[in-house]
Amino acid sequence: MEMDLDVDVTMDGDVGIIRLSGELDAYTSGHFREVMINTIEKGCKHLVVSLANVEYIDSSGLGALVGGLKRVSERNGRLVLVGARPQVRKVFEITGLERVFPIYRTESEAAESLK
């Protein structure tokens, strides 16, 4: 099955910025999880995950994010989110995860929060 998720990673010092585009679900969350792990292992203490172009997220996607949060927390880092669309933000609100993951409007606001 073709993956319906594009992943772009850039690093800014100890901050990894992961931009997602497409659907973060059972079919794509494994790949996303691998990207997060690799980014952390390359020396990124903090992660900014952009959901601005994510159309859909399910429990597998949420689980991958929680796993990433656990991994950066073990290194005294943080994971923050950027630009969740209304339908994606609603999933965070329903699950209560909006209290766990700060969601910023822009990447610059998110990066500034990590300083």
C-alpha positions in Angstrom: 0.0 0.0 0.0 1.3 3.5 -0.9 1.9 5.7 2.1 -0.3 8.8 2.2 2.1 10.8 4.3 5.0 13.0 3.2 7.6 13.7 5.9 10.2 16.5 5.7 12.8 17.0 8.4 15.1 20.0 9.0 17.3 20.6 12.0 18.0 23.9 13.7 20.6 23.3 16.4 19.1 20.8 18.9 15.6 21.3 17.5 14.3 18.9 14.9 11.4 20.2 12.8 9.2 17.5 11.2 6.7 18.7 8.7 3.9 16.2 7.9 1.6 16.2 4.9 -1.2 13.8 4.4 -2.7 11.2 6.8 -1.2 10.1 10.0 -2.8 6.7 10.6 -2.2 3.0 11.1 -0.5 2.8 7.7 1.8 5.7 8.1 2.5 6.1 11.8 5.3 3.5 11.8 7.3 5.5 9.3 6.7 8.7 11.2 7.8 7.0 14.4 11.1 5.9 12.7 11.7 9.5 11.5 11.2 10.9 15.0 13.6 8.3 16.5 16.3 9.0 13.8 15.9 12.8 14.3 16.4 12.4 18.1 19.4 10.1 17.6 21.0 12.7 15.3 21.2 15.0 18.3 17.8 16.8 18.4 16.8 17.3 22.0 13.4 19.0 21.0 10.9 18.2 18.3 8.5 20.6 16.5 5.9 18.6 14.6 4.0 20.5 12.0 0.5 19.2 11.5 -0.5 22.1 9.2 -0.9 19.8 6.2 -2.3 16.7 8.0 -5.8 16.0 6.9 -6.5 13.1 9.2 -5.0 11.5 12.4 -6.1 8.4 14.2 -5.1 6.6 17.4 -2.0 5.2 15.8 -0.8 8.6 14.9 -1.6 9.9 18.4 0.3 6.9 19.8 3.3 7.7 17.6 3.3 11.3 19.0 3.0 10.1 22.5 6.0 7.7 21.9 8.0 10.6 20.5 7.1 12.8 23.5 8.3 10.0 25.9 11.5 9.6 24.0 12.4 13.4 24.0 11.3 13.7 27.7 13.8 11.0 28.6 16.5 13.4 27.2 14.9 16.4 29.1 13.5 17.6 25.8 10.1 18.7 24.6 7.8 18.0 21.7 5.4 20.7 20.5 2.9 20.8 17.6 2.2 23.4 15.0 -0.8 24.4 13.0 -3.3 21.6 13.5 -6.4 22.0 11.2 -9.8 22.1 13.0 -10.6 18.4 12.3 -7.2 17.3 13.7 -7.3 19.7 16.6 -10.7 18.2 17.5 -9.1 14.8 17.9 -6.6 16.3 20.4 -9.5 18.0 22.3 -11.7 14.8 22.4 -8.8 12.7 23.7 -7.5 15.3 26.2 -4.1 15.4 24.5 -4.3 19.2 23.9 -3.3 19.4 27.5 -0.3 17.2 26.8 0.9 18.7 23.6 1.2 22.5 23.2 -0.2 23.5 19.8 1.2 26.7 18.3 0.0 28.6 15.3 3.4 29.0 13.6 6.8 27.2 13.5 8.5 30.3 14.8 6.2 30.5 17.8 6.9 26.8 18.5 10.6 27.1 18.1 10.7 30.2 20.4 8.8 28.2 23.1 11.7 25.7 23.2 14.4 28.3 24.0 
